[in-house]
Amino acid sequence: MNKIANTWLEFSIDIDNFSFSIASHQFHQAGLTQASFSLTPDVKTQLKAVNIDENVPSAHGPLKVITATYLSQHQNIRWVVEFALPDQYPFLLQRMSVENLGTEVFRPERFVFASIEPGSLQFSDKVTSNTAFYSNGWQSWSPSGTWRYGQRQVRSRLKGFSYPMLYDHGTPITRKRSSFSSDMFAAVLDSAIQAGLIGGFLSQKEQFGSLECKLHPEPELKVWANCDRVHLNPGKQLQSDWFAWQFIDTTASQPFEAYFAAVSRENQVKERIQTPVGWCSWYYYFQNITPAEIQKNLTTLTELKDELPIDYFQIDDGFEQDVGSWFKFHPDFPEGIAPFSDKIRQAGFTPGIWLAPFIVESRSELKRDHSEWLLRSQFGRTVNSGFVWNWFGSALDLTHPEVQDFVRQVITTAVNDWNYPYLKLDFLYAAALPGFHFDPTLTRAQILRKALELIRQAAGEETLLLGCGCPIGSGIGIFDIMRISADVSPGWEPEIYGLKSPFKNEPNMPSARNAIQNILSRAGMDPHFWVNDPDCILVREDSNLSLAEVQSLATAISITGGAILISDDMTTLGPERLRIAANLLPPLPPNPIVKDLFTSNMPSQLEHTLKNPEGEWKLIALFNWEDQPADLTLNLNDWGLRGQPQLMREFWSGEIAIIEDQHIFRKVPPHGVRLIALRQPSPVSYLGSDLHLSQGTELKSWAVDNSKLEFTLDLGRVIEGNCYLWLPSSPSQVLQDGIPVDYQAIDDNIFKIPVNIQPDCRIQVIF
């Protein structure tokens, strides 16, 4: 038995019996003391050597490492298992490698990292109905969230239409109650003792990692990395990515914080860019974009710069001849797409363009002219990449040198010849589909990662890259922005050609509901991995979204701090709908607390603690995901405010109140939201405004003395509206920039002050 330890964990391994355990010092009193695992090698092996090194350098600081080396009994295979404890971080690391010492090709299927049998994960309370499982989907659109004991994981029923897009080939598609699977990382949870176990790969450069969990009759967990039966030639070695184990407090504000930070270090994620704000053509025009529509939106956005200051103008799908033939254009674009980048720049915006470099549609000339570039099955058929735009697509074989040259040419042309410094790259999962590759020695994860690295190299470090439809782990360290949700759409639930019933429960099809689920469930990836792309905000009146649903989408996008891209015909927006979009600017910081992340598949309670010159305030979002109106209760005890009365203002309704214990919002509309600012009362307090969803970001200075209050408001945009103050008595005078303004007394202590920000203003309140 070999042991190593750090401040948080003690690790021991039984080398001969392929078993190990980790014990948590932190949770000993809670009862979650340890988890025991077993390893399952691909072939029968015998131990040859054990080594312990107390000081191995890594991206995570010095490591204490136990290395066990085995040789197969009947094949010339060397198998190495490493376990490591960082001195500075609360997790155990694990890695494997296999080397072919023989003369024939060896084809490994998987690295099995652990098999936690029933009873080995020692929760103190054996009532398994308290358990749950957090699952991360394979790629951008794959549903993520927490499923509880007794539930079924939501799965698509469209098989060949959607399976190639949604699910990794090596991860089981579980359907039974209390049986779940996940990609890259997951968490097994016990609400009775408010503790859990996170397991996750730190990268997906080498293999795609899979986790499978059963909560009945007792929790069990299996973890492996998919080696895809690649050709491991004589003398060659295949190594896994690092895998991390960590015990967590499920009530922590950011339970994935340590794991996500480790992933960031492992992938050398660069500094987060400023949150992008822009316009996208897709969700109004779809493939029907034309030069005339581009120009009229560009003109309108130029005219709206003062009240809707955006930076990016992105042209989406529809400009090309077909998906695959990127150097030939739709008849509506006889001069191609290059002329528009100059027009966009001249208007003061950064131009962006959509591309899907790994996928080919059925009618593409590329498919006809270069059939040898396509990924094929063992029967010689082109691999199905899913049903998109009424066709079954094909995938390019990214191990083919000519395909690599083609992709490099597409990217360099878009950046250097068309002059687009912002690329949205879509359907990237296609590079990771199973099939017979030109180079059979690479796993699907290696193929995708190398293809993404090729793109980054071709685009240059200064080019802004947004990934979409991309396996999550493979894009970390490559992309500045990453879609983390299903496509939004102008409807709450999925539909095709007006048909809703057959598709209502599809978890990934475009819809506001499906987008919001992942926006909230994956909020914590930003800022560790990239800027989250929650997809576009749609505010137009002529969609199938109710006003309440538009408000919920806007709230989810804003409070999670991701990219803000509006996708409407800007020439048709009325002032009220335009104001909804403007109210999101400037963006909020990322990474709010998702209070019910581990208790609800569709989170409904979020909290941000924000700060301005007056002090801190809490911004809380409460959602009603029911299909009928419902009362929502804000209980101060639930938000750590026991015995602390609060001044409250709700953004969408404008409701103001003093809360001593709790407040009930009556009959919140179906799929609606209440966005609440809470502040501790003082004799003179800022209550918020109707100028920005945060109800406080606009406040830039605040000074109070015995005779007056002075404060400034600034949002970097022009807006008229109202701010609200809590005052001990009615003021004798209110001035904006030295000019008297009329104010309104809401009651004895609450006053509404009209403001006109151009783009800032100074308010004086004379007592």
JOUR-V938450 format. One record per run of one state. SS is the DSSP state (H for helix, E for strand, C for the rest). FROM is the first residue (numbers start at 0). TO is the last residue. If there is no record, write none. Layout:
[[SS;FROM;TO] [SS;FROM;TO]]
//
This chain:
[[C;0;0] [E;1;4] [C;5;7] [E;8;13] [C;14;17] [E;18;23] [C;24;32] [E;33;37] [C;38;43] [E;44;55] [C;56;61] [E;62;71] [C;72;75] [E;76;85] [C;86;90] [E;91;99] [C;100;104] [E;105;105] [C;106;108] [E;109;115] [C;116;119] [E;120;120] [C;121;126] [H;127;129] [E;130;134] [C;135;137] [E;138;138] [C;139;143] [E;144;147] [C;148;157] [H;158;160] [C;161;161] [H;162;165] [C;166;177] [E;178;182] [C;183;183] [E;184;189] [C;190;193] [E;194;200] [C;201;206] [E;207;213] [C;214;218] [E;219;225] [C;226;230] [E;231;231] [C;232;235] [E;236;238] [C;239;241] [E;242;248] [C;249;255] [H;256;265] [C;266;275] [E;276;279] [C;280;280] [H;281;287] [C;288;289] [H;290;302] [C;303;310] [E;311;314] [C;315;318] [E;319;321] [C;322;323] [E;324;328] [C;329;329] [H;330;332] [C;333;336] [H;337;345] [C;346;348] [E;349;354] [C;355;357] [E;358;359] [C;360;363] [H;364;368] [C;369;369] [H;370;372] [E;373;373] [C;374;374] [E;375;375] [C;376;380] [E;381;381] [C;382;382] [E;383;387] [C;388;389] [E;390;395] [C;396;399] [H;400;416] [C;417;420] [E;421;424] [C;425;426] [H;427;431] [C;432;434] [E;435;435] [C;436;442] [H;443;458] [C;459;462] [E;463;466] [C;467;469] [E;470;470] [H;471;474] [C;475;479] [E;480;482] [C;483;494] [E;495;495] [C;496;497] [E;498;498] [C;499;499] [H;500;502] [C;503;510] [H;511;520] [C;521;523] [H;524;527] [C;528;529] [E;530;532] [C;533;535] [E;536;536] [C;537;545] [H;546;559] [C;560;562] [E;563;565] [C;566;568] [H;569;571] [C;572;573] [H;574;581] [C;582;591] [E;592;593] [C;594;603] [E;604;611] [C;612;613] [E;614;622] [C;623;628] [E;629;634] [H;635;638] [C;639;644] [E;645;649] [C;650;654] [E;655;658] [C;659;660] [E;661;667] [C;668;671] [E;672;679] [C;680;683] [E;684;688] [C;689;697] [E;698;703] [C;704;706] [E;707;713] [C;714;717] [E;718;725] [C;726;731] [E;732;735] [C;736;737] [E;738;739] [C;740;741] [E;742;744] [C;745;748] [E;749;756] [C;757;758] [E;759;765] [C;766;766]]
//
